Amino acid sequence: MRVVVLGAGIVGAACARELARRGLAVTVLDRGGPAAATTAHGEGNVLVSDKGPGPELELARLSRRLWPEILAEHEAPPADAVEWDAKGGIVVATTDAGARELARFADSQRAAGITADTLDAAALAEAEPHVTRDVALAVHYPEDAQVQPSGAAAFLLGGALRAGAELRTGCEVLGAVTSGGRLTAVRTSAGTIEADAFVNATGPWSGEVAARLGAPVDVRPRRGEVLVTTPQPPLVFHKVYDADYVGAVGSGAEELQASAVVESTRAGTILLGSSRRRVGFDDRLRPEVLSVIARKALRLFPCLAGVPVMRAYGGFRPYVPDHLPVIGPDPRLPGLWHAGGHEGAGIGLSPGTALLLADLLTGRAPQIDPAPFRVDRPAVLFEGDDQ
Ligand SMILES: Cc1cc2nc3c(=O)[nH]c(=O)nc-3n(C[C@H](O)[C@H](O)[C@H](O)COP(=O)(O)OP(=O)(O)OC[C@H]3O[C@@H](n4cnc5c(N)ncnc54)[C@H](O)[C@@H]3O)c2cc1C
């Protein structure tokens, strides 16, 4: 069976790896280079802490289990480039209202089997000596982890190539060739490419690419920005974020949502995220947005006040109005499959997505219920605007 994976971001790379390792003839194509789009413009959090009970949490738990298994396979390039760090996350509420909401959310997660340990002031100070003392509630999630997104995508793509996949860069998908109502080939800037199945993994462009293929899905860009400090001595030991983050993630508002997400990287830089805005593909950095991010990060870590910011960057999360990825066959166009719409969680969720997609495509029983991610659900088939 020949499969063409459209898009060489982390989701396409993970799908290509899983499919190639099952013996399928896989071609990955991208209009740019591998991992050059959203995957290179986010952070690398692999989180269960921000997901309430439900299908996304199940996909996150599956992915969290798969990450170490994939890395333990010791494929070259070395797994070290992935910078896997099972550092755990700490969610901090700084107001009483925030503490009540965090306590309720953590209870619901515990009931679903997630480890969520309340930290008293002494335990928090020991875990994060530099975090604000002005804390109403702190919860530790030991299952949260972190990767370096481009390194992780390169690792997964390397696994695909070693299993026989082919990579074609500079190859833009322009349209569909159909026969008897089935997708049999894609027209690209580098010619027509035939296959038995096509996996749309074009991230925030999934809506546009699906429309070009004649089967639109409602995946839209949701802008996010991050500040990067100069390398620092160890100051931040977990992934630490403000309890409002969960509300910002779950909101579909167009206007700016920002909440502090602070984490150190192996290089010593500290990433300060992040914003959420729906502004189409407008990629201008806005000083006022960066100021809000900095202010919120300082509220969590006052010690960062004198720390220089080295750079800022932003990307476009692939947003679906019901906040669930789209994974599975497109019933309107046999031959077309989707693996996209992961919004702010596509790095963490890529291994589980690839496993689910490959199980469905090769007729194996999936390890989690695929129904909530199906393509023909109302939130996905609405033909939205470009916002
Ligand atoms: C600020 C920010 C912070 C984030 N933080 C996190 C985080 O901490 N943890 C996490 O899990 N996720 C995070 N994310 C989200 C994560 O980055 C995305 O969910 C993920 O990268 C999506 O990967 P993808 O492979 O679907 O898309 P992409 O990486 O965008 O890949 C899609 C590919 O498709 C290609 N393409 C597009 N159109 C065409 C076409 N017509 N023809 C051929 N190729 C095409 C593009 O060139 C691109 O390479 C963050 C995102 C942002 C913006």
The ligand as a MOL file (V3000), in Angstrom:
LIG
                    3D

  0  0  0     0  0            999 V3000
M  V30 BEGIN CTAB
M  V30 COUNTS 53 58 0 0 0
M  V30 BEGIN ATOM
M  V30 1 C 3.4540 29.4760 20.7200 0
M  V30 2 C 3.1450 28.0200 20.6040 0
M  V30 3 C 3.4200 27.1730 21.6700 0
M  V30 4 C 3.1630 25.8140 21.5640 0
M  V30 5 N 3.5070 24.9970 22.6060 0
M  V30 6 C 3.2800 23.6690 22.5120 0
M  V30 7 C 3.6510 22.8080 23.5660 0
M  V30 8 O 4.2240 23.2330 24.5570 0
M  V30 9 N 3.3750 21.4830 23.4430 0
M  V30 10 C 2.7510 20.9760 22.3500 0
M  V30 11 O 2.4860 19.7760 22.3140 0
M  V30 12 N 2.3970 21.7740 21.3140 0
M  V30 13 C 2.6450 23.1060 21.3810 0
M  V30 14 N 2.2800 23.9260 20.3640 0
M  V30 15 C 1.5200 23.3650 19.2510 0
M  V30 16 C 2.3740 22.5780 18.3010 0
M  V30 17 O 3.4880 23.3550 17.9180 0
M  V30 18 C 1.5190 22.1680 17.0900 0
M  V30 19 O 0.3210 21.5270 17.5110 0
M  V30 20 C 2.2870 21.2040 16.1910 0
M  V30 21 O 3.5620 21.7250 15.8730 0
M  V30 22 C 1.5190 20.9400 14.9190 0
M  V30 23 O 2.3440 20.1210 14.1140 0
M  V30 24 P 1.8850 19.7550 12.6710 0
M  V30 25 O 2.8630 18.7680 12.1510 0
M  V30 26 O 0.4400 19.4030 12.6590 0
M  V30 27 O 1.9710 21.1560 11.8670 0
M  V30 28 P 3.2560 21.9100 11.2400 0
M  V30 29 O 4.4420 21.7690 12.0790 0
M  V30 30 O 2.7960 23.2820 10.8870 0
M  V30 31 O 3.5100 21.0850 9.9070 0
M  V30 32 C 2.6440 21.2070 8.7940 0
M  V30 33 C 3.4890 21.1600 7.5400 0
M  V30 34 O 2.6120 21.2070 6.4000 0
M  V30 35 C 3.2760 21.9300 5.3840 0
M  V30 36 N 2.2980 22.4240 4.4030 0
M  V30 37 C 1.3350 23.3530 4.5780 0
M  V30 38 N 0.6460 23.5340 3.4430 0
M  V30 39 C 1.1780 22.6950 2.5280 0
M  V30 40 C 0.8790 22.4140 1.1630 0
M  V30 41 N -0.1090 23.0330 0.4840 0
M  V30 42 N 1.6490 21.5040 0.5090 0
M  V30 43 C 2.6680 20.8420 1.1620 0
M  V30 44 N 2.9810 21.0890 2.4560 0
M  V30 45 C 2.2320 21.9860 3.1340 0
M  V30 46 C 3.9780 23.0670 6.1350 0
M  V30 47 O 5.0760 23.5660 5.3670 0
M  V30 48 C 4.4150 22.3790 7.4210 0
M  V30 49 O 5.7590 21.9350 7.3790 0
M  V30 50 C 2.5750 25.2870 20.3950 0
M  V30 51 C 2.3200 26.1240 19.3110 0
M  V30 52 C 2.6080 27.4770 19.3980 0
M  V30 53 C 2.3400 28.3530 18.2140 0
M  V30 END ATOM
M  V30 BEGIN BOND
M  V30 1 1 1 2
M  V30 2 1 2 3
M  V30 3 2 2 52
M  V30 4 2 3 4
M  V30 5 1 4 5
M  V30 6 1 4 50
M  V30 7 2 5 6
M  V30 8 1 6 7
M  V30 9 1 6 13
M  V30 10 2 7 8
M  V30 11 1 7 9
M  V30 12 1 9 10
M  V30 13 2 10 11
M  V30 14 1 10 12
M  V30 15 2 12 13
M  V30 16 1 13 14
M  V30 17 1 14 15
M  V30 18 1 14 50
M  V30 19 1 15 16
M  V30 20 1 16 17
M  V30 21 1 16 18
M  V30 22 1 18 19
M  V30 23 1 18 20
M  V30 24 1 20 21
M  V30 25 1 20 22
M  V30 26 1 22 23
M  V30 27 1 23 24
M  V30 28 2 24 25
M  V30 29 1 24 26
M  V30 30 1 24 27
M  V30 31 1 27 28
M  V30 32 2 28 29
M  V30 33 1 28 30
M  V30 34 1 28 31
M  V30 35 1 31 32
M  V30 36 1 32 33
M  V30 37 1 33 34
M  V30 38 1 33 48
M  V30 39 1 34 35
M  V30 40 1 35 36
M  V30 41 1 35 46
M  V30 42 1 36 37
M  V30 43 1 36 45
M  V30 44 2 37 38
M  V30 45 1 38 39
M  V30 46 1 39 40
M  V30 47 2 39 45
M  V30 48 1 40 41
M  V30 49 2 40 42
M  V30 50 1 42 43
M  V30 51 2 43 44
M  V30 52 1 44 45
M  V30 53 1 46 47
M  V30 54 1 46 48
M  V30 55 1 48 49
M  V30 56 2 50 51
M  V30 57 1 51 52
M  V30 58 1 52 53
M  V30 END BOND
M  V30 END CTAB
M  END
